[in-house]
Structures are given as C-alpha cells and as structure tokens.
Amino acid sequence: MAFDPDLAQRLRSVLAAAGQAPAEKKMFGGLSFLVRGNMCCGVRGDELLVRLGPASTGGALAYPATRPFDMGRGPSPGWVLVTPDGIATDDALAGWVHQALAFVSPHSPPSNTQPQVRSRTGGPTVPGPSRTPERRASRCAAGAR
C-alpha cells in the first residue's frame, strides 16, 4: 500500500515543530515515524496512524473520523487510524500527533540509559558499562571467564 507523500510532509512539519527528529521507516503498509526508537505515528494510504495506548483508544474512536487499526487479526489496542476528514487542518493533525507523543514519550528510554546485560550464568542483569573490555581482560587475567 502506498502512502500519501503530502500527509507525510505535513506530519514531518508537525513533529519538527514539536522538537522531534523522528526516524522514518516503511512498515504497516505505509511510512512510520519512530520517536526515540518507539513508533509514534505514521501514514497509511491517506490516513494517519497514531499510537495512543490502550487506555485512550476508546475515547479516540468516539470521534467520527476515526476507526480501529486492524492488520487482519482484529483491532490493535492502542492504535487508531484517522481519516482525511479528521486531519483536514494542520491544527487537527497537530492535536493527534501531540496525543501520540504524549503516550510514546514516557515509554521511550532516556537517551543516556545504559544497556542492561544479562550475565552468562543466568544471574541478575548488570549495567552495560561494567562489561567493558578492560573489565573482561582483568577477569580473564584472574582466571574468571
């Protein structure tokens, strides 16, 4: 399925005005925008796909220009498609995008978060920096593997 390039450009403008520089990826039959690694919104055909979270889906679907997002296995909780009538103005588009950003932002890991690494022995996870090459070399020199 192709996506509306004009809607994609409008979406880029709204995200930029919100201070976001999302990654773009073709998925779900359209173009998706990922904020700090989490899908926030996208363009599918001529519709806007927004991630609002399961708690907000019912309220969003009360609007006449919305419908559930369904990939063939039933509605996807937390995802809503907004038809062109619901995003005809830039303010309407911005309103949907800001709702999606509000949901995605708390779920995005801070950019300075260190990766967690599970120990080989099945023990607790340890912060990534403690598994540096220097630490591994000192452990190997001490006979630990």
Secondary structure as GFF3:
##gff-version 3
##sequence-region A 1 145
A	DSSP	alpha_helix	5	17	.	.	.	ID=ss1
A	DSSP	beta_strand	23	27	.	.	.	ID=ss2
A	DSSP	beta_strand	30	35	.	.	.	ID=ss3
A	DSSP	beta_strand	38	44	.	.	.	ID=ss4
A	DSSP	beta_strand	47	51	.	.	.	ID=ss5
A	DSSP	alpha_helix	54	60	.	.	.	ID=ss6
A	DSSP	beta_strand	66	70	.	.	.	ID=ss7
A	DSSP	beta_strand	75	82	.	.	.	ID=ss8
A	DSSP	three_ten_helix	84	87	.	.	.	ID=ss9
A	DSSP	alpha_helix	90	107	.	.	.	ID=ss10
A	DSSP	beta_strand	116	118	.	.	.	ID=ss11
A	DSSP	beta_strand	125	127	.	.	.	ID=ss12
A	DSSP	three_ten_helix	128	131	.	.	.	ID=ss13
A	DSSP	alpha_helix	133	141	.	.	.	ID=ss14
###
